[in-house]
Amino acid sequence: MLTSITEGILCCLTGKAASLVLPLESSEPSDGFEFVEVKPGRVLRVRHIVPERQPIETENDSGSSVHCKRKITVYRNGQLVIENLGDVLHSEILQCQDGDLEPCSTVEVELADYKEIASSPDPNPVPPPVPPPPGEHKPAPPPRRRRRKPKRTVVIDSKRVISSCKGTHSDVALFFVHGVGGSLDIWSSQLDFFSRLGYEVIAPDLAGHGASTAPQIAAAYTFYALAEDLRAIFKRYARKRNILIGHSYGVSFCTFLAHEYPDLVHKVVMINGGGPTALEPSLCSIFQLPSCVLHCLSPCLAWSFLKAGFARQGAKEKQLLKQGNAFNVSPFVLRAMMSGQYWPEGDEVYHAELTVPILLVHGMCDKFVPMDEDQRMAEILLFAFLKVIEEGSHMVMMECPDTVNTLLHEFFLWEPDMSRKDSSKTDTEKTVAVSDTLHTLKINKVMDK
């Protein structure tokens, strides 16, 4: 602690960060590690593993063609109405104990009547009803709805081919994106597991994290700057079918790539990513303090992260945190990352436009991301499956690697069974109305064995 305070004072006097994250001296690929220069002087460390695959016969893996059509209407009072007009899917990974398939996790909510205020009178007023004579009781008339004018309407109409992605398929690549304070090392269990199954895996260190370069300007850590870095990594390693796996802040970058490249992104996994709201930095956060002050508080911040990020805080969790090189960034980078989380485009409509199948994984003990935020995400997305791990927290992929790996593998192999679709309901319009106070969703809990 005394050392941190001393270094913090030096940081204040010199105006420089006391500790920087620098790339390794050797740029030669070693154990799958590569260094990619996304911009002049901006180098990211990437772990890229291409397993040796045995020659296999060409399989008929055309997949199932799904008609994705939905109408998204935004009203001036802030309400969002989503009408799903395309195919209705049944999920093979959401199974009851008796083997019956559950329908796709779609919520149908009735919008409450919009109450008018005095400053907005009804243009067609209706005279008040005449009270009934004493002794007579008439049923109350149904509430009258006001005809609202939509603020914006978005129509999505496309067809998507969803197929099983096996490790033997040479056109499949898995991208793993960590969040604030993490590194590619937090994915060690997943990278080893899926590379042994034959998958090609790619995991970068964000700028200022792990062994990537750490520019000393705050503009280098805005959402848009980091998103462009990941765009360059994605374009360099992308195959025909790509699956994005993001954790925490990394989920926002996966959403960005899925929106930008709908034909290349095949599936997405969001681990403790939060709700589908636009990003905006908090002005009252502790991370708004000067970097030198944050450096003095770094032991307390690391302890707080350990306590909030893991369900248990034993020797095993401390070792996982050390091995994962998590929360091991300079105070300047940490402050710039938190202050740069500005992404106004990433609102509910932006997420509702996604037509890619998405698996949501949530740790029940997560103190950073509440459960209702992932529930809200599942309500907004078109093809979303929410899985909850009871014994996991924010760093669930490190706490419960076997459970997370199993869930991810099942999702990669999942393919919709359109033969079970009821033809009489193909053209049935389903309306999903989402309000700020209603969060209703059936949650499937997964126990970590």
Residue, then its C-alpha position, 0 to 999 in steps of 0.5 A: m500500500l505504501t509503495s502504491i502511495t509513493e508511486g501515486i505521488l510520483c505520478c502526480l509530480t511527473g504527470k505520467a502513469a506509474s505503470l504502463v502495459l507494454p508489448l512483449e519484446s519479441s514479436e515472433p509468434s509463440d504458442g499461438f500469440e501474434f502481434v498485429e499493428v491495427k494502426p501505426g504505433r498501435v499494436l495488439r497482442v492476439r492469440h490465434i490458434v489454428p488446430e490441425r484438422q483431419p481431412i473430412e468428407t464434405e457434409n451437407d451443412s446447408g442449415s435452416s433458412v429462417h425468415c427474419k421479419r419484424k417491425i420496430t416502432v418507437y413512440r414519443n412516450g418512450q415505449l417500444v413495440i416490436e412485432n415479429l412477423g417472420d418464422v417462429l422457432h423452437s429451440e433445441i437447447l431449451q429442453c424440459q425434463d420430459g424432453d419436450l421443446e420449449p418455444c423460443s423465449t419471446v415475451e408478450v406484454e400488453l402495453a398500459d394505457y397512455k395517460e394524458i396530461a393536461s397540457s396535451p388535451d385529446p383532439n376529439p374529446v368525449p363527453p363524460p358518461v352519464p352516471p346510472p340511476p341509483g340501484e342499477h349497476k352497469p359494467a364499466p366500459p373498456p378503457r379508451r386508447r389514445r391513438r399515438k403517433p410513432k416517433r420512428t419505425v424500423v422494418i427488418d426483412s431478411k432471411r438467415v441461414i442458421s447451421s451447426c458449427k462444428g470444429t471440423h468445419s474449416d469456415v468457422a472461427l471463434f472470436f473472444v473479446h474481454g472487458v475493462g481491465g481484463s485480457l485474453d488470458i481470462w479465456s484460457s479455459q475456453l481457448d484450450f477447450f475449443s482448440r482441442l475440439g478443432y475450432e479456430v480461436i482468436a482472442p485479442d488484448l484490447a489497447g492498454h490491456g495484457a501485452s498490447t501497447a498502451p497509448q498515453i492519450a485518453a482518445a485512444y480508449t473511447f468506444y469507437a477507437l476500440a471498436e475500430d481496433l476490433r474491426a481490423i482484427f475481425k477483418r483480418y481473421a474472419r472466416k465464412r461463419n464467425i461466432l463472437i463471444g464477449h464478456s462485460y464491456g466486450v459484449s458491446f463490441c460484439t454487438f457492434l460487429a454483428h450489426e456491421y457484418p450481419d452476413l459474416v457473424h453467424k452467432v453471438v454469445m453475451i456473458n454478463g453484458g447487461g441491458p440493451t441500453a446506449l452507453e454513457p459514462s457516469l459522471c459520479s463514478i470513482f473512475q473520474l478521479p485523477s489517475c494518481v489518486l486511482h493508483c493510490l487506491s489500486p489495492c482497494l480497487a483490486w480487492s473490490f473487484l475480487k469481492a464483486g467479480f467472484a462468488r467466493q473470494g478464496a485462494k483459488e479465485k485469487q489465483l485465477l485473477k492472477q493467472g487471468n491477468a485481470f484488473n492489471v492495467s494502469p490507472f490512466v488506462l482504467r480511467a480512460m476506458m471508463s470515461g470513454q464508454y460513450w455509444p449513443e447508437g447502441d440503444e434498444v432499437y439497435h439491439a432489436e435490429l439484430t437477426v443473429p441467434i444470441l446466447l445470454v449467459h448470466g452468473m447469478c451472483d454477479k454484483f456488477v450486472p443485475m439479472d433484470e438487465d440480461q432479462r431485458m436483453a432477452e426480451i429485445l433480441l429476436f433469437a435469444f436464449l438466456k442461461v443462468i449459472e447459479e454458482g457463477s458471478h461476473m467472471v463466470m467463465m473462470e469460476c465455472p469453465d466446464t459449465v460455460n464451455t458446455l453451454l457454448h458448445e451446445f449453442f455452437l452446434w444448435e440448429p433450428d428444427m423448422s420441421r416442427k414449426d406449425s404451418s398454421k402459425t407461420d403468418t401469425e403476427k406476434t406483438v412484443a411490447v416492452s415497457d421500462t417497468l416490466h421484465t418477465l421472462k422464464i429463466n432456465k437455471v444451470m447448475d455447475k457440477 
